[in-house]
């Protein structure tokens, strides 16, 4: 493979300011009352706007109840930021102390991947902590010290004279952060730790052309076990797919005799809270074909997926891709909080997908994902291009309560926290098999327990930026929200 690198040289006639130091802020909402959550959402939005006044800054929301994340945009209005924080407060309202500890783990691991200054703001009404949770927060403190992460604990519970648990006090004080009991003191505490800078005039950096960067992404896609669901088990280990994905354009391809070939080794590892590997899969993969189709192949992804069960607990996912021809290796890690699966109304994780084309994507899996009898492949880093039409396909599996009504679904596309598109999705299947009443789902009389669902926006055309596809599913008086972020470049 031949690589062409275009380098532009620009001479400036004025003195240029040194680039500003990167700074990353992550918000984590724990349990709060509705009143406290709304007040905190407003203050968090204000802090975010001021934080964005500094160049090279980023803000992200991590959740205690799920592994979802939401990136906030610099151009978002205060009302849109506040709406995002209200949603975060709502999802964290019912979280228990162990879920809070999971949230701290995910948030601090996220910050450790950022360069420059790192700040975590945890907003909560202090709960009573069990000894095992305190022990986990002690480990979080050690991680923060090792990675230079400051922590502000905004404990807005009442009365203000009641101190937060010792583990939370230590996490804030010993990390170099602070404890805040009054929301009005939140921004001054942030300003004291990491003073805000005024935006500096910067020149646009010259663009480079060349192949896509060698990178790997990983994610656990939670589903339910069909067997366990059919047997009516009330509780069981978390079930799903571990996915690793890398762009094929980053691999080295050799061409000879009218054919191309690349060789890669993909490794997936799951580590428990103590760092011990509890599951591992590895495969050497050869990608080959006719040279005339190399260009289309390089537009695809290498995707490696394995199905597994995860007992409840805190884990770290590791994915590694080795380019065996170029002897290059990339890896990534992602935190995962596994919770037991229960019966009743539920929805899998949502994931962006596209139809599998064997001439483009290389999909290695022990299970084929299908919808409407067609194979599909997950997209962890979709190649959506700004101002160019593309099909936005969002896949999930619904597990409705057989005794409930027909689910209702809504889809929102969010940009910088603001909805730019809304659609009510149709659900045409019958939830309950009425074969014994003269009308069934199929001729066998069996009860269907899972309903794969594909929501498609054909010809979507979006400007560059960070987006989120958020699906809200309701059945009777229960509501489940699932979301997936994506980037348009």
C-alpha positions as CSV (number, residue, x, y, z in Angstrom):
1,X,0.0,0.0,0.0
2,X,1.4,3.4,-1.0
3,X,0.8,6.3,1.4
4,X,0.8,9.9,0.2
5,X,1.2,12.6,2.8
6,X,0.6,16.2,1.8
7,X,2.3,18.7,4.0
8,X,1.5,22.4,3.9
9,X,3.9,25.0,5.2
10,X,2.6,28.4,6.3
11,X,4.6,31.4,7.4
12,X,3.0,33.8,9.9
13,X,4.0,37.4,10.1
14,X,2.8,37.8,13.7
15,X,3.8,36.3,16.9
16,X,1.5,33.3,17.8
17,X,0.3,32.4,21.2
18,X,1.4,29.0,22.6
19,X,-1.4,26.5,22.4
20,X,-3.7,26.3,25.4
21,X,-3.4,23.3,27.7
22,X,-6.1,20.7,27.2
23,X,-8.7,20.5,29.9
24,X,-11.4,17.8,30.4
25,X,-14.4,18.0,32.7
26,X,-16.8,15.1,33.5
27,X,-20.0,15.5,35.4
28,X,-21.4,12.5,37.3
29,X,-24.9,12.7,38.8
30,X,-25.7,10.5,41.8
31,X,-29.0,10.2,43.7
32,X,-30.7,13.5,44.4
33,X,-34.2,14.7,45.0
34,X,-36.1,16.2,42.0
35,X,-35.8,19.7,43.5
36,X,-32.0,19.3,44.1
37,X,-31.5,17.7,40.7
38,X,-33.1,20.6,38.8
39,X,-31.2,23.2,40.8
40,X,-27.9,21.3,40.2
41,X,-28.7,21.0,36.5
42,X,-28.9,24.8,36.1
43,X,-25.7,25.3,38.0
44,X,-23.9,22.6,36.0
45,X,-25.0,24.2,32.7
46,X,-23.6,27.6,33.9
47,X,-20.3,26.0,34.9
48,X,-20.2,24.2,31.5
49,X,-20.7,27.5,29.5
50,X,-17.9,29.1,31.5
51,X,-15.6,26.1,31.1
52,X,-16.0,26.2,27.3
53,X,-14.8,29.8,27.3
54,X,-11.3,28.3,27.5
55,X,-9.8,26.8,24.4
56,X,-9.0,23.1,24.1
57,X,-11.8,22.2,26.6
58,X,-14.2,19.4,26.7
59,X,-17.2,18.4,28.8
60,X,-18.9,15.0,29.1
61,X,-21.7,13.5,31.2
62,X,-21.3,10.0,32.6
63,X,-24.2,8.2,34.2
64,X,-24.4,6.0,37.3
65,X,-27.3,3.8,36.1
66,X,-25.8,3.0,32.7
67,X,-22.5,2.9,30.8
68,X,-23.9,5.6,28.4
69,X,-22.0,8.9,27.9
70,X,-23.0,12.2,26.4
71,X,-20.5,14.8,25.0
72,X,-21.6,18.4,25.3
73,X,-20.9,20.9,22.5
74,X,-19.4,24.3,22.8
75,X,-22.1,26.0,20.8
76,X,-25.0,24.6,22.9
77,X,-27.3,27.1,24.5
78,X,-27.8,27.3,28.2
79,X,-31.3,25.9,28.0
80,X,-30.1,22.9,26.0
81,X,-27.2,22.2,28.4
82,X,-29.7,22.4,31.3
83,X,-32.0,19.9,29.6
84,X,-29.1,17.4,29.3
85,X,-28.2,17.8,33.0
86,X,-31.9,17.4,34.0
87,X,-31.9,14.1,32.1
88,X,-28.7,13.0,33.8
89,X,-30.1,13.9,37.2
90,X,-33.3,11.9,36.5
91,X,-31.3,8.8,35.5
92,X,-29.2,9.1,38.6
93,X,-32.1,9.7,41.0
94,X,-32.8,6.0,41.7
95,X,-29.2,4.8,41.7
96,X,-27.9,3.0,44.7
97,X,-24.4,3.4,46.3
98,X,-22.9,0.5,44.3
99,X,-24.1,2.1,41.0
100,X,-22.6,5.4,42.2
101,X,-19.3,3.6,42.7
102,X,-19.6,2.2,39.2
103,X,-20.2,5.7,37.9
104,X,-17.0,7.0,39.7
105,X,-15.0,4.2,38.0
106,X,-16.3,4.9,34.5
107,X,-15.9,8.7,34.9
108,X,-12.3,8.5,36.2
109,X,-11.3,6.0,33.6
110,X,-12.7,8.3,30.9
111,X,-10.7,11.2,32.3
112,X,-7.5,9.2,32.4
113,X,-7.6,9.0,28.6
114,X,-7.6,12.8,28.3
115,X,-4.4,14.9,28.2
116,X,-3.9,18.1,30.3
117,X,-6.0,19.1,33.3
118,X,-8.7,16.7,34.4
119,X,-11.7,17.5,36.7
120,X,-14.6,15.3,37.9
121,X,-17.6,17.0,39.4
122,X,-19.9,14.5,41.3
123,X,-23.3,16.0,42.3
124,X,-25.4,14.0,44.8
125,X,-27.3,13.8,48.0
126,X,-24.9,11.8,50.1
127,X,-26.1,8.2,50.6
128,X,-25.2,5.8,53.4
129,X,-22.2,3.8,52.1
130,X,-21.6,0.1,52.9
131,X,-18.0,-1.0,53.7
132,X,-17.5,-2.5,50.3
133,X,-18.5,0.7,48.5
134,X,-16.2,2.7,50.8
135,X,-13.4,0.3,49.8
136,X,-14.1,0.9,46.1
137,X,-14.0,4.7,46.6
138,X,-10.6,4.3,48.3
139,X,-9.4,2.5,45.2
140,X,-10.9,5.3,43.1
141,X,-9.0,7.9,45.1
142,X,-5.7,6.0,44.5
143,X,-6.5,6.0,40.7
144,X,-7.2,9.7,40.8
145,X,-3.9,10.5,42.5
146,X,-2.1,8.3,40.0
147,X,-3.7,10.1,37.0
148,X,-3.8,13.6,38.4
149,X,-7.6,13.8,38.5
150,X,-9.2,16.5,40.7
151,X,-12.6,15.6,42.2
152,X,-15.2,18.0,43.4
153,X,-18.0,16.4,45.4
154,X,-21.1,18.7,45.4
155,X,-23.1,17.2,48.3
156,X,-26.4,19.1,48.2
157,X,-28.3,17.0,50.7
158,X,-29.8,18.6,53.8
159,X,-29.1,19.6,56.4
160,X,-25.9,21.2,55.4
161,X,-24.4,20.6,58.8
162,X,-24.4,16.8,58.1
163,X,-21.0,15.8,56.7
164,X,-20.8,13.5,53.7
165,X,-19.4,10.0,54.2
166,X,-15.7,9.8,55.1
167,X,-14.9,8.0,51.8
168,X,-16.4,10.9,49.7
169,X,-14.7,13.5,51.9
170,X,-11.3,11.8,51.3
171,X,-12.0,11.4,47.6
172,X,-12.4,15.1,47.2
173,X,-9.8,16.4,49.7
174,X,-7.0,13.9,49.0
175,X,-7.3,14.1,45.2
176,X,-6.7,17.8,45.4
177,X,-10.3,18.7,44.9
178,X,-13.0,20.1,47.2
179,X,-16.3,19.4,48.9
180,X,-19.1,21.9,48.0
181,X,-22.3,22.0,50.1
182,X,-23.8,25.1,48.4
183,X,-24.4,25.1,44.6
184,X,-23.5,28.8,44.5
185,X,-20.0,27.8,45.5
186,X,-19.5,25.3,42.7
187,X,-18.1,27.6,40.0
188,X,-15.8,29.4,42.5
189,X,-14.4,26.0,43.5
190,X,-13.8,25.1,39.9
191,X,-12.2,28.5,39.2
192,X,-9.9,28.0,42.2
193,X,-8.8,24.6,41.1
194,X,-8.5,25.2,37.3
195,X,-8.7,28.9,36.5
196,X,-10.6,29.7,33.3
197,X,-8.6,31.1,30.4
198,X,-9.8,33.7,27.9
199,X,-10.1,32.4,24.4
200,X,-7.0,33.1,22.3
201,X,-7.0,33.8,18.6
202,X,-5.7,30.7,16.8
203,X,-4.9,30.0,13.2
204,X,-6.4,27.0,11.6
205,X,-4.0,24.1,11.4
206,X,-3.2,22.8,7.9
207,X,-5.0,19.6,7.1
208,X,-3.2,16.5,6.2
209,X,-4.4,13.9,3.8
210,X,-3.7,10.2,4.0
211,X,-5.1,6.9,5.3
212,X,-7.4,6.6,8.3
213,X,-5.6,6.5,11.6
214,X,-4.9,3.1,13.0
215,X,-7.4,2.8,15.9
216,X,-9.6,0.3,17.7
217,X,-12.9,0.6,19.4
218,X,-14.6,-1.8,21.8
219,X,-18.1,-2.0,23.4
220,X,-20.2,-4.6,25.2
221,X,-23.7,-4.8,23.6
222,X,-26.2,-6.0,26.2
223,X,-28.9,-8.3,25.1
224,X,-31.0,-11.0,26.9
225,X,-30.5,-14.7,26.6
226,X,-33.3,-16.2,24.6
227,X,-33.1,-19.4,26.6
228,X,-33.3,-17.7,30.0
229,X,-36.1,-15.5,28.8
230,X,-38.1,-18.4,27.5
231,X,-37.6,-20.3,30.7
232,X,-38.9,-17.3,32.7
233,X,-35.8,-17.0,34.9
234,X,-36.1,-14.0,37.3
235,X,-32.4,-13.3,37.6
236,X,-29.4,-14.2,35.6
237,X,-25.9,-12.9,34.5
238,X,-25.7,-10.1,32.0
239,X,-25.7,-11.5,28.5
240,X,-24.4,-9.9,25.3
241,X,-21.8,-9.4,22.6
242,X,-18.2,-8.0,23.1
243,X,-17.3,-6.1,19.9
244,X,-13.9,-4.9,18.7
245,X,-13.7,-2.8,15.6
246,X,-10.9,-1.2,13.6
247,X,-10.8,0.5,10.1
248,X,-9.4,-1.7,7.4
249,X,-7.9,1.3,5.7
250,X,-5.3,1.5,8.5
251,X,-4.0,-2.0,7.8
252,X,-1.1,-2.7,5.5
253,X,-2.2,-4.4,2.3
254,X,0.2,-6.3,0.0
255,X,-0.7,-6.7,-3.7
256,X,0.7,-9.5,-5.8
257,X,-0.5,-11.3,-8.9
258,X,-3.7,-9.4,-9.1
259,X,-4.7,-10.0,-5.4
260,X,-4.4,-8.2,-2.2
261,X,-3.8,-9.5,1.3
262,X,-3.6,-8.1,4.9
263,X,-3.1,-10.0,8.1
264,X,-4.3,-9.0,11.6
265,X,-4.6,-10.4,15.1
266,X,-7.5,-9.3,17.2
267,X,-7.6,-9.9,21.0
268,X,-10.4,-9.3,23.5
269,X,-9.9,-9.5,27.2
270,X,-12.3,-8.9,30.1
271,X,-10.7,-8.0,33.5
272,X,-12.4,-8.0,36.8
273,X,-12.2,-5.2,39.4
274,X,-8.8,-6.6,40.7
275,X,-7.4,-6.5,37.1
276,X,-7.4,-10.3,36.7
277,X,-8.3,-11.6,33.2
278,X,-11.5,-13.5,33.5
279,X,-12.3,-14.0,29.8
280,X,-10.2,-13.9,26.6
281,X,-10.6,-14.5,22.9
282,X,-8.1,-14.1,20.1
283,X,-8.1,-14.8,16.4
284,X,-5.6,-14.3,13.5
285,X,-7.5,-13.0,10.5
286,X,-6.4,-12.9,6.9
287,X,-8.2,-10.4,4.6
288,X,-7.7,-11.1,0.9
289,X,-9.4,-10.6,-2.5
290,X,-8.9,-9.3,-6.1
291,X,-6.7,-6.2,-6.3
292,X,-9.4,-4.4,-8.4
293,X,-11.7,-4.4,-5.3
294,X,-9.1,-3.2,-2.8
295,X,-10.4,0.3,-2.7
296,X,-13.9,-0.8,-1.6
297,X,-12.4,-3.2,0.9
298,X,-10.4,-0.3,2.5
299,X,-13.6,1.6,3.0
300,X,-14.8,-1.1,5.4
301,X,-14.1,-2.3,9.0
302,X,-12.6,-5.3,10.6
303,X,-15.2,-6.4,13.3
304,X,-14.6,-9.1,15.8
305,X,-17.6,-10.1,18.0
306,X,-18.0,-12.8,20.6
307,X,-21.1,-13.7,22.7
308,X,-20.6,-14.1,26.5
309,X,-22.2,-13.8,29.9
310,X,-21.0,-11.5,32.6
311,X,-21.8,-12.0,36.3
312,X,-22.7,-8.8,38.1
313,X,-19.6,-6.6,38.9
314,X,-17.2,-4.0,37.6
315,X,-15.0,-4.9,34.7
316,X,-12.5,-3.4,32.2
317,X,-12.8,-4.4,28.5
318,X,-9.5,-4.5,26.5
319,X,-9.3,-4.8,22.7
320,X,-6.1,-5.1,20.7
321,X,-5.5,-5.2,17.0
322,X,-2.1,-6.1,15.6
323,X,-1.2,-5.4,12.0
324,X,1.0,-8.4,11.4
325,X,2.5,-7.2,8.1
326,X,3.5,-3.7,9.5
327,X,4.2,-5.0,13.0
328,X,2.0,-2.2,14.5
329,X,-0.3,-2.6,17.5
330,X,-3.1,-0.5,18.8
331,X,-5.3,-1.1,21.9
332,X,-8.1,0.5,23.9
333,X,-9.9,-0.1,27.2
334,X,-13.5,0.6,28.3
335,X,-15.1,0.3,31.7
336,X,-18.2,-2.0,32.1
337,X,-20.6,-2.3,35.0
338,X,-22.4,-5.6,34.7
339,X,-25.8,-5.9,36.4
340,X,-28.0,-9.0,36.6
341,X,-30.7,-9.5,34.0
342,X,-34.3,-9.6,35.3
343,X,-37.6,-10.5,33.7
344,X,-40.2,-8.0,32.6
345,X,-40.2,-5.2,30.1
346,X,-36.6,-4.4,28.9
347,X,-34.7,-3.2,25.9
348,X,-31.2,-4.2,24.7
349,X,-28.5,-1.7,24.2
350,X,-28.9,0.2,20.9
351,X,-26.2,0.2,18.3
352,X,-25.6,1.8,14.9
353,X,-25.4,-0.8,12.1
354,X,-25.3,-1.3,8.3
355,X,-26.0,-4.2,6.0
356,X,-23.1,-6.6,5.8
357,X,-21.2,-6.5,2.5
358,X,-18.5,-9.2,2.5
359,X,-16.6,-7.2,-0.1
360,X,-16.4,-4.2,2.2
361,X,-16.5,-5.3,5.9
362,X,-14.7,-8.3,7.4
363,X,-17.1,-9.6,10.2
364,X,-15.7,-12.4,12.4
365,X,-18.3,-13.6,14.9
366,X,-19.7,-16.8,16.4
367,X,-23.2,-15.3,16.0
368,X,-24.6,-13.5,12.9
369,X,-26.7,-10.4,13.6
370,X,-29.7,-10.3,11.3
371,X,-32.7,-8.2,10.7
372,X,-35.4,-9.1,8.1
373,X,-33.3,-12.1,7.1
374,X,-30.4,-9.8,6.2
375,X,-27.0,-9.8,8.0
376,X,-26.0,-6.6,9.6
377,X,-22.7,-5.4,11.2
378,X,-22.4,-3.1,14.2
379,X,-20.6,0.3,13.7
380,X,-18.8,1.6,16.8
381,X,-17.1,4.4,14.8
382,X,-19.4,5.0,11.8
383,X,-17.9,6.8,8.8
384,X,-20.6,9.5,8.5
385,X,-19.6,12.5,6.4
386,X,-20.8,16.0,7.0
387,X,-23.4,17.4,4.5
388,X,-23.5,14.1,2.6
389,X,-26.5,11.8,2.7
390,X,-26.2,8.5,4.5
391,X,-28.6,5.9,6.0
392,X,-28.7,6.1,9.7
393,X,-29.7,2.6,11.0
394,X,-30.3,2.1,14.7
395,X,-30.7,-1.5,15.9
396,X,-32.1,-2.8,19.2
397,X,-34.0,-5.8,20.6
398,X,-37.3,-5.2,22.6
399,X,-38.3,-7.6,25.4
400,X,-41.8,-6.5,26.2
401,X,-44.0,-7.9,29.0
402,X,-46.3,-10.4,27.4
403,X,-49.1,-9.3,29.6
404,X,-48.7,-5.6,28.6
405,X,-49.8,-3.5,25.7
406,X,-48.1,-2.6,22.5
407,X,-44.8,-0.7,23.0
408,X,-44.6,3.0,21.9
409,X,-41.3,4.3,20.6
410,X,-39.9,7.7,20.0
411,X,-36.6,8.6,18.3
412,X,-34.7,11.9,18.9
413,X,-31.4,12.9,17.2
414,X,-29.6,15.3,19.5
415,X,-26.8,17.7,18.5
416,X,-25.0,19.5,21.3
417,X,-27.8,18.3,23.6
418,X,-30.6,19.8,21.5
419,X,-33.1,17.7,19.5
420,X,-32.7,18.4,15.8
421,X,-35.0,15.6,14.6
422,X,-37.9,13.7,16.3
423,X,-39.9,10.8,15.1
424,X,-42.5,8.4,16.4
425,X,-41.6,4.9,15.5
426,X,-44.1,2.2,14.6
427,X,-44.4,-1.2,16.3
428,X,-46.5,-3.6,14.3
429,X,-45.9,-6.9,16.0
430,X,-48.3,-8.4,18.5
431,X,-46.7,-8.7,21.9
432,X,-48.8,-11.6,23.1
433,X,-49.4,-14.8,21.1
434,X,-53.2,-15.2,21.0
435,X,-53.1,-18.6,19.2
436,X,-55.3,-20.1,21.8
437,X,-57.8,-17.3,21.3
438,X,-57.9,-17.8,17.6
439,X,-55.2,-15.3,16.5
440,X,-51.5,-16.1,17.0
441,X,-48.1,-14.7,16.0
442,X,-47.2,-17.8,14.2
443,X,-48.6,-21.2,13.4
444,X,-46.6,-23.0,16.0
445,X,-48.4,-21.4,19.0
446,X,-45.1,-20.5,20.7
447,X,-44.8,-17.2,22.6
448,X,-42.3,-14.8,21.1
449,X,-40.0,-13.3,23.8
450,X,-37.8,-10.9,21.8
451,X,-38.5,-8.4,19.0
452,X,-35.5,-7.2,16.9
453,X,-36.1,-3.6,15.7
454,X,-34.3,-1.5,13.1
455,X,-35.1,2.2,13.0
456,X,-33.8,3.8,9.8
457,X,-33.5,7.4,8.7
458,X,-32.7,7.1,5.0
459,X,-30.6,9.9,3.3
460,X,-29.8,11.7,6.6
461,X,-27.7,14.8,6.0
462,X,-26.1,16.4,9.0
463,X,-23.5,19.1,9.6
464,X,-20.2,18.2,11.3
465,X,-20.4,17.6,15.0
466,X,-21.2,15.2,17.8
467,X,-24.6,13.7,17.9
468,X,-26.7,11.2,19.9
469,X,-29.5,8.9,18.8
470,X,-31.9,8.6,21.8
471,X,-34.7,6.1,21.7
472,X,-37.5,6.2,24.3
473,X,-39.6,3.0,24.7
474,X,-42.8,2.8,26.7
475,X,-45.0,-0.1,27.7
476,X,-48.0,0.7,29.9
477,X,-46.5,2.7,32.9
478,X,-42.8,1.7,32.3
479,X,-40.3,3.7,30.3
480,X,-36.9,2.7,29.1
481,X,-34.4,5.1,27.4
482,X,-31.4,3.9,25.3
483,X,-29.0,6.1,23.5
484,X,-25.8,5.9,21.3
485,X,-23.4,8.7,20.5
486,X,-22.0,9.2,17.0
487,X,-19.7,11.6,15.2
488,X,-20.3,13.3,11.8
489,X,-16.9,14.4,10.3
